[in-house]
Amino acid sequence: MITIRKAVKQDCAAIVELVKELAIYEKAPNEVTVSLNHFIESGFGANPVWWAFVACDNEVVVGFALYYIRFSTWKGQRMYLEDLLVTEEQRGKGIGKLLFDTLIQEAKEKNFNAICWQVLDWNESAINFYKKYDTSFDGEWLNGVLPMLW
């Protein structure tokens, strides 16, 4: 029995483990450098910057969708889906759809005008999943990152 619920502080260790699983899948296993304490503080501290839903199978976290609010000077507030992952063993059971549909409902309730995310161009299974939602993909913009290495 799969249940979807808002993530709580006690879910953070499981979510971080799933983030590491995602990094392995995306061929970047050494890129996850966030500490568990920073992750917890960022989601459940005095000024949370992310929110998430978890998918549980008998109380075991088997997937998550984590988002934050992105502000567009042209469009206003938008939900930015940072990560959506279902463990490899649980894929193909509709759990990703349950999580994504929950995000859509959250976006409607919070009056966001869109949900935005990135997907790697080689991740055909994810691209095909998102296409089921009449998604438009933008191949024009390049992603920029300036790491703060202090």
C-alpha positions, 0 to 999 in steps of 0.5 A: 500500500503506497501512501503519499504525504508531506515530508517530515524532519524524520524523513530527511535521512531517507531522502538524502539516501535517495538523493545519493541513489539519484546521483548514481543514476545520473552518473555523478555519485561524488557530486552529493556534498550536502550534509544531513544537518544542512539538509534538515536545517534547510527544510525544517529550520527557522527559514525553510527553503524547500518542501517535499512529499514522500511516497511510503510503502508500509512506512518505508520511504520509497520515493520523494519529490522535493520543490522550492519556490522560484520567482520569475520577474515575468511570471511570478511564483512558480514551483521548481521541482528539484528532484523526483525519484522513486527507488529502482525496485519500486519503479513502474508501479505508478508511484512517480505519477502519484508524487507528480499529481500531488505536486500539481495539486500543491501548485494549484493550492498555492496558486503557483502559475507553473511547475518547472524542472530540469531533466537530463537530455539522455534520460528518456524514461523521465522525458517520456514520463513528463510528456504524458503531462503535456510538458513543453521542453525548452532547448534554448536556455543554458544552465549557469552555475557559479560555485562559491568556493570559500 
